[in-house]
Amino acid sequence: MFEGWSSEEIVGFVVVYATLAAAVAWFAQSRGRDVWNWFGVALFLSPPLTFILLVLLGPAKARA
């Protein structure tokens, strides 16, 4: 996947990917969901896909 990429490009990709995953985690927190779980899901799947999943799930229901 990274064939022909310089080390700076790889580091830049990882930084952007992790930043997008952190943004998804922040969005999850604002919806009442667990930050670390959603951060991990975003890292494993992809931040845009995880963001769409969070939007479709909606806010978390309050526990009694």
N, C-alpha and C positions, 0 to 999 in steps of 0.2 A: 504494500500500500504506500509506503513512504520511499519507494525506490526513486532515486534521483532528487530527493529533497535534501536541502542542507540542514545542518543541526539547528540553525536559527529558525528555519521554517517549521521544523518538528516541535521545537519549544513553543513557538508562537501558536501552533495548532493546539497543543496541550493546554496552554494558558487560556485561550479563547474557549475551548471545550469545557474546562473546569469552571470558568467564569459563567458560562451559560448554565451549567449544572447548578451552580450556586444561586443564580437568578431563579431557576425553577424551584429550588429549596425555599427561597424567600417567598415566592408566590404560594407555595404549599403552606407555609406558615401563616400567611395572610388569610388562607382559606380554612384554617383550623386543623391542619394535618401535620404529621410528624416530619420535621425538617430533615433529619438524617436518613430516614427511610427513602424519602423522595429524592434526596441528593444521590443516594446510591442507585436508585432506579434510573435517574437521569444519566449517571455515568455509564451504567450497564447498557441501557437501550440507546437513547439519544436525547439530548435536551429538548429539541423541538417536538419529538413524539411524546415525551413525558409531559410537556406543557399542554399539548392538546388533550392528553388523557386527564390531566387535572381539571381542565376547563369542562370536559364532558362529565366528570364525576360531580362537579359542583362543590359547594362548601360542605364541610363535615357536619354531621348532626351533633347537637349538644347531648352529652351523656347525662342521664338523671342521677 
